[in-house]
C-alpha cells in the first residue's frame, strides 16, 4: 500500500508558463500557522481554540509559540466537525480561534463563528490546509487563510504552505529563503516522489530520505524554488483534474451506499472529491483489518484514544472515520477493485 495520499502530479517536469504567483509561502503548514499566530501580538499562555479532531501539527504550532491550546469537542451528530462552543470561547477568554475546514469542505458554522470573533475582537485563522479550491467568499472574513501542499491535501505537491492574509499585512511575512544546509529542496523532491502514484524509492533515495529528514528543524523559511514551482503548478491544475476526481469519488460512493454497514460523511456536492470519508459505526477494527488484508490504502486520523480523554464525542467517534483517496492519478481499474471489495464487506 504505497499511496495513502498520492498527488495528482505525476512528474517533476511540469509546464512553468503562466503559473499563479503565491505571495506568502512557508516551508510547512505548521510554520504557516505559527507565523499567523505571531502576527497577532499575543501574550505568552494566551488561549487558542482548536479542534480535538485535527492533526497534531495544529496543537504543536500553538505550543511552539508559547500559547495554550484549548481543545474543542466534536459535534454529537457523528460528523467530523468541531463544535466551537461560543459561550465557552467567551468564558475562557480565548484570544484566537483556528477554524479548521476539513477534507475539502467548509465548516458549517463558519458565518456564526466569524461574526462572533469579529464582534468580540477575537483573532481568527481559517485552517484550510487540506482544502484549496473551496469558495473563499463563504469564509466571510478572518485574519488569514492557510493552504498546504503536504500529504492528504487537495493540492498535495512537494510540501510547504501558502498564507493568504488581509491586505496591507504582507510585509510582516517577509521570510528568508532556505539555506543550503536545510536540505529543503532535496527533502521536497523526495517527498513528491513518495506521492507519485506507484513510485518506489531506490536504495540511494531511501538512505538520502533518512538523512534529510533527520535535519528537519523548526526554523521558518519560505518555500524552496522546487516547492514553489510544484505548489503553483498544483494550484493551476486543480480545476482541470476535478472531473477525474469526481468520477473516482462516485465510483466509490456507488459501492459504499449499497453497504448498510458504511456511511459517507458530508454531501459530495459541496466538497472537492479528492477523498471520501466513511463513518464506521460498529466494528471499526474489523473494517480496517479487512482493508489491510485486501491491500486497500486508507488513513485514520486517530487510531487510539486516551482513556483519560474528557471530550465525550471525540472519545466516542474519533477512531471511526476512515479516509480513502479518490485522487485523479489513481487508475480507474484500481478504484473499481476497491469499490468491489468495499461493497462486499460484511
ABEGO torsion letter per residue (X at the ends): XABABBBABABABBBABGBBBBABBBABAAAAAAAAAAAAGBBBGBBBBBBABBBAAAAAAAAAAGBBBBBBBBBAAGBABBBBBAAAAAAAGBABBBBBBBGGBBBAAAAAAAAAAAAAGBBBBBBAAAABGBBAAAAEBEAEBBBBABBGBAABBAEEBBBBBBBGAAAAABBBBBBAAAGAAAAAAAAAAAABBGBBBBAAAAAAAAAAAAABBABBBBBBAAAAAAAAAAAAAAAAAAAAAAAAAAAAAAAAAABAABBBBEBAAABAGABBBBBBABGAAAAAAAAAAAGBBBBBABABBBAABABAAAAAAAAABBBBBABAABBAAAAAAAAAAAAABX
